[in-house]
Amino acid sequence: MLSHEKVLVGMSGGVDSTITTLLLKEEGYEVEGLYMKLHSKPGYHEIHQARAQKAADKLGVKLHVLDLQERFKEEVFQPFIDTYEKGETPNPCALCNRTMKFGEMIDFADKVGAAYLATGHYIQTDGEYFYQAEDDTKDQSYFLFYVNKDALPRLKFPLGEKHKKDIKKMAASIEGLESFSSQAESSEICFVETNYTDILKKYVDVDKTGDVLDKEGNIVGEHKGYMHYTIGKRKGFTVNGAHDPHFVLSIDAKRNEIVVGKKEDLACNSVVLNNLNMFNTELEFDTTVKLRYRTKAVQCHVKIENNKAYVTLKESVFGVAVGQAAVFYNDNKLLGGGWIIESN
């Protein structure tokens, strides 16, 4: 039986999840913590699990540890590798949030009898929709668009109405937790320490040189291996005799070729999405869409047919990559989104 006074908090050993735990305790909830072992980056868990345990001990909460390394490899890490192999650009965080953080953690909350699950994400929810965080410099709603709608009534995000600078100040003022306020920020993709190609090199041959083509199909230069590039990249390849900057327009994984052109050639006016996850039930509507994290949302028209969304943009967007997420917003309300399979 679930206790409506009990919350399971995902504790990563960072300042955000630590202060989340503190705030929920102060609200009077019975709190337990969960540290998840996801990726298998050498030495990572020894450091972060110890930090999570230190925070749990200081705050007087029980910390569970859940080893999900095999499941993470299958559900998140392997698709990351596969997507780059196809010449596309993955978004592993959105997959992880659906299957691991708000999938496996929900299941674990059931096991310990917790009605609610909380994390240190900067996002807000009313149980029906997600909303962007008060601190727009830290907002993580883009990466949570793929979370199962059924989970929303059970989620709590105490940091959604707060600013990061205040969270750090709070940690700095608590005896025994001062060091949490000055820890380095975690990287955007937790298992990537430097460059994503350093990870790929351990599993696939990324350094196969190939041809650079212009839009007409003429060979104009050489590149160092197609997996080094994403749509819009402008460095790391040669274009013979070029005076103006050239950008990657498309990637052909099978031929190990990239096509380059001028910036205006990158303009995208429509996208098609699949694997939709919609909180909004309308099948045709006008709204705004983000086609990449930390970009501005642009006006668009959306038509959903056969589980695909056909999105017409009201202004051109540059550097749109297949494999990335497209996320719909009405002001600060997240309406849902999907995965880009075509851009034109």
N, C-alpha and C positions, 0 to 999 in steps of 0.2 A: 504493500500500500504506500502511495506517495504522500510524503509530508509536505503540506503547503507552507511550512515554515523553514523548509530545508532547501539549500542551494548548493549545487556543485559548481566550483569555480575552476576553470582551466588555468593552472598556475605554471608559467613558463620559466620563472626565475627572474623575470623582468619587473621594472617599476610599475608598469600599467596593471598587470594581473595582481601584483602585490597590493596596490592601493585599492583595486577592485574588491579584493578579499576584505580589506580593512573596512571599506565603506559599507559593505553588506553586513558585516558583524555589527557595525555601529547602528545599522537600521534594525537590528534585532533578529536577523535570520540565523538559523543554525547552518553553519558553513562547513563544507568539506572541500578539500582541494584535489585536483588530479593533474599529475605531470604525465604528459604523453611522450613516449619515445617514438619519433616518427622517422626521420632520415637517419642514416648511419654515418654521418660525418665524424671522422676520428676525433676523440677528445671532447666533442661537443656536450654530450649528455653528462659526463663527469662534472663539468663546470656548472651547467644550467640546472641539473637536478639538485646539486648541492645548494645552489642559490634558492631554488624553490623550497627545499627542506628548511633552510634557514628562515625564510619568510614565514613558512607554516608554523615552525616552532615559536617564532616571535609572536605571531598572532594567535597562537593557541588553536590551530585547526589541524585535523588529521589529513595527511597527504597520501593519496593513493598513487601508484605508478602503473601505467598501462603501456606495455610494449607492443607497438603497432608497426614495427619496422618492415615486416614482410607485407602487410596489407598496404602500407604507404608506398612501398616499392611497386606493387602491382597496380594500385589505383591512381597514383600521382606521379611517381618518378618515371616509370616506364613510359606512360603517355607523353611526358616531357621529352624524353629521348626520341620517341616515335614521331612526334610532331615536328621536331627539328629535322629529322631524317626525311620527312615529306616536303621539306622546304617551307614549312609554315612556322608561325610564331606562337608558342604555347602560353597558357596562363595557369601555371600549376597552383597558385594560391586559391583561385576560385574553385578548382577541383577539390583541393584539400579541405576547404571550408565546408563543402557539401558532404564529403564522405567521411572525413576524419573529425574535424572540430565540432561540426553540428550534425554528425551522423553517429560515429562511434561514441562521442561524448554524451549524446542524448541517451544512447543505450546504457552507458555506464551510470548515468544519473538514475535511470530506472532501477538498476541493480542495487544502488545504495539508498533508494527510496526518496530521492530528491525530486520535487515537482519542477524545480527551475534549474537552468544552466546559465552561468554567467561567464563572460570573458572580458578581457581588457581592451576589446576593440572600441574604436571611436566611431560609434554609429548609434542611432536611436531606433526604437520600435514601439508600436502601440499594440503589438500582438497580431496585427493584420498586415501591416506594411513596415518596411524599413524606411528610415529617414536619415538624411545626411547629418553628420555630427555638427555640434556647435562650433568646434574648432575645424574650420575647413582646410587648414594645412595638414591635418592628421586624418581627415575623413577616410574611412575604409569601406564605404558602402559599395563601391564599384566591385570589390573583391567578394562581396557577400551576396551578389545578385542570384547566385545559383543555389543558395540554401533552400532546402525543402520547405515549402510554405507551411506544412503541418507543424514545423518546429517553432514557428514564431511566437505562439502564445506562451511558450515556456522559457523564452530568452530574456535575460536582463543584461543591460549594458550601462553600468553606473558612470562610465566616463563619457557617455554620449553628449552630456550637457556641460562638460568641463573642458578646460584647455590644458594642453600638455605642460605648459610652464607651471601651472598651479599644481599639477600632479607631482612634478619634480620637487617643488617647494614643500609639499606635504610630506614626501618621503624624507627630505633633508631635515625635517623638524622632528622626526621620530627616532628616539634613541634605539640604536641597533639596526636601523634600516637606512642610515645616512648614505651608505655606499650605493644603494639602489638608485639614488637620484643622479648619480654621475656615471652610471654604466653607459657604455656605448650603445647606440640604437641598434636593434637587430636589423639585418639586411632584409631587403624586400622579399627575396626568395631565400628561405632559411638554409637550404642546402648548397647555395652558391656563395662561395667566399670571395672570389675575385671576379672572374668572368665566366659566363655560362659555358664557353667553349672548353675551359679547363675541366669541367665536369664531363662534357661530351667525349673528350679525348680518351677518357678511360674506357669507353664503351664502343665507340665508332671511330672510323678514320675521317677526321674533319679536315685534314690538310691535303686534299686532292686538288691540285691546281686545275683550273678549267677556263673556258672562254668567256669573255665579256662581250655581249652583243648590243648593238643599237636597236632601236625600235623596228628597223627594216630587216633585221636579221643578219646584218653584217658583223663579222668579228672585228672588234675595235680594241681589244686588250685582253688582259689575263687577271684572274682572281685566285685567291689562295685556298679555295674550298667553299662550296655554296653555304655550308652551315655557319660560316662566319658572318653571314649577312641576314639582315631583316629588311623589309620594305622601308625605303626612305633613307637607308644608310648611305653616306656619301664618301666614305674613306675605306682604304684597305684593298683597293683594286686599281688597275691601270687602264686609262683610256688614251690611246695613242693620239698625240697632237691636240689634246683637249686644252682649251683655255678657260672654259667656264666649268663650274662644279657640276658633277654628274651624280645622280642618285639611283639607288636600286629600285627598279620599277616592278620586277617580277623575278621569280626564282624557279628554275626547272631542275628539280632534284634528280630525275632520271638521267638527264643529259649532263648534269653538273655544270649548268650554264646560268648566268645571271644576265638580265636585260637592264640597261641603264638609260637614263635620259635626263632632261632638264627638270627643274623643280615643278614647272607647270604641268609636266606629264604625270606627276604624282596625284593630281587632283582627282578626288573620288566624289561622285554625286549620288551613288546608291549602293546599298549592300543587301545581301540575302543572309538570313540567319537560320540555323537549325538548333535542335536540342533546346528549345525554349523553356524558360522557367518564369512564368508570369504570375504576379500577384494581382494584376489588373485583369479583368475578364473580357474587356472589349476586344473585338476582332479588327476594328479599323478606327484609328484615332490619330490626332495631331499631338505631338509632345516634343521633348528634346531627347537627344541621345549622346552618350559619351562612347567614343570608339577606341579610346585608349585611356589608361589611368593618367591622371594629372593633365588632362586636356579639358577645354571648356565644352560644355554640352551645346549642341547645335540643334536648331529647329528641324523637325522632320515629320513626314507622314508615314504611318505604319499600317500595313495591311497583312493580316495573318490568315494563311490558307494552308491546310494540310500540314500543320505543325511547323510551318516555316514562316518567317516574318520577312516581308518585302519592304525595305525602308528607303524612302526617297528623301534625300537631304535637301534642305532649303538653301544651303550654302556649301561650297566645296570644302572637303576635308583632305589634308595631305598626309600621305604615309600610312594608309589603312592596310593592315596586314591580316590575311586569312589565318584563322586559328585564335585570334584575339576575341575578347568579349565586347559586345555592344550592349550598353545598359541604358534603359529608358528612365527618365525623370520627369516628374511634374513638379516644378520648383524644387523643393528638397525631398519630395516623396519618391521612392524608388518603385517603379511600376513593374519591373522585371527586365528580362534581357535574353540574349542567346549568343551563339558562337558564329562568328563570321565565316561563311563558306564561299562567298563571292563578293567582289567589290568592282564597281565600274565608275 
